């Protein structure tokens, strides 16, 4: 089992491989060099990371388009509005 989850950039969201019951610190400021995981780059921005505990093993989409109603999780709002 790896201690570093893999990330795959997908448009304005990142897909994170997660394991059930494991807690993840998600970046909400967009400044992390380890997106979608927090690396502390938010210091001084007034933003705080989001703590997320995986309910299942699989993938988790983390949004950076600022349109998701489930932020920081992606609801694909960016995909729906890209046809305008």
C-alpha positions in Angstrom: 0.0 0.0 0.0 1.5 3.4 -1.0 1.5 6.3 1.4 1.2 8.8 -1.5 -2.1 8.7 -3.4 -1.9 9.1 -7.2 -3.6 12.0 -8.9 -4.7 12.4 -12.4 -5.6 15.9 -13.6 -8.9 16.1 -15.4 -9.9 19.5 -16.8 -10.5 21.7 -13.7 -10.8 18.8 -11.3 -8.4 16.2 -10.0 -9.2 12.6 -9.5 -7.8 11.2 -6.3 -7.5 7.4 -5.6 -8.8 6.9 -2.0 -9.0 4.1 0.5 -12.1 3.5 2.6 -11.7 5.0 6.1 -8.6 7.0 5.3 -8.6 10.7 6.0 -7.4 13.2 3.3 -6.6 16.8 3.6 -7.9 18.5 0.4 -6.6 21.8 -0.9 -9.2 24.5 -1.1 -7.0 27.5 -2.0 -5.7 26.1 -5.3 -2.1 27.0 -4.4 -0.8 23.5 -3.4 1.9 22.0 -5.6 0.4 18.6 -4.5 -3.2 19.2 -5.6 -5.7 18.0 -4.8 -3.9 17.4 -1.5 -3.0 20.3 0.8 0.7 21.1 1.3 0.2 24.2 3.6 0.5 26.7 0.7 -2.8 28.3 2.0 -0.9 30.0 4.9 -1.9 33.6 5.0 -4.8 33.3 2.5 -7.5 32.9 5.1 -8.5 29.6 3.5 -8.3 26.2 5.3 -8.0 22.7 3.8 -11.0 20.4 3.8 -10.8 17.2 5.9 -12.4 14.3 4.0 -12.7 10.7 5.2 -13.3 8.3 2.3 -16.5 6.3 2.6 -15.4 3.8 0.0 -12.3 2.7 -1.8 -12.2 4.2 -5.3 -11.9 7.6 -6.8 -12.8 11.1 -5.5 -13.1 14.1 -7.8 -11.9 17.4 -6.3 -13.0 20.6 -8.0 -11.0 23.7 -8.8 -13.5 25.5 -11.2 -15.3 27.2 -8.2 -18.7 26.3 -9.7 -19.4 23.0 -7.8 -22.3 23.0 -5.4 -20.5 20.2 -3.5 -17.1 22.0 -3.2 -14.4 20.9 -2.8 -15.9 17.8 -4.4 -16.7 18.1 -8.1 -20.2 17.9 -9.4 -19.2 18.4 -13.1 -20.7 21.9 -13.2 -17.6 22.9 -15.3 -18.5 20.3 -17.9 -22.1 21.4 -18.2 -21.2 25.0 -18.6 -18.4 24.5 -21.2 -20.9 24.4 -24.0 -21.9 28.0 -23.7 
